[in-house]
Amino acid sequence: MEYRAAGLPVQVIAETREWRKICDPEGSVAWIHRTVASGRRSVFNRSNEAVPIRSGRSETASVRALLSPNALIPLDECEDGWCRVRARKLRGWVAERAVFGTQERALCNAARPAGAGRAS
């Protein structure tokens, strides 16, 4: 697992006082020191299509903007299948199922340690 940009979301699936066991969006698992994780929440669109950022928590709410594929956006909160996101002056809601970084259950592949099958 190699992150090249700060702020990319990971899932914390276990923790000790000093260490966090994390899962990346591709399902790889690794332990990182607590000082490496910022604690700020963000989500990102891991699909190949833009995700609508809506004015409210509904598929019928007006579209304020589109979250591009692989784009990252700060997360405020999630409720009832919708997540409130923000970017500069933009505030809106995205469908929780459409982004990575909010899942309650682990999306990791414990048999796939970080870096497995990838060239460095």
Secondary structure, DSSP 8 states (H G I E B T S, - for coil): ----STT---EEEEE-SSEEEEE-TTS-EEEEEGGG-----EEE--SSS-EEEESSSSTTS-EEEEE-TT-EEEEEEEETTEEEEEETTEEEEEEGGGSBS--SS----TTSBTTTT---
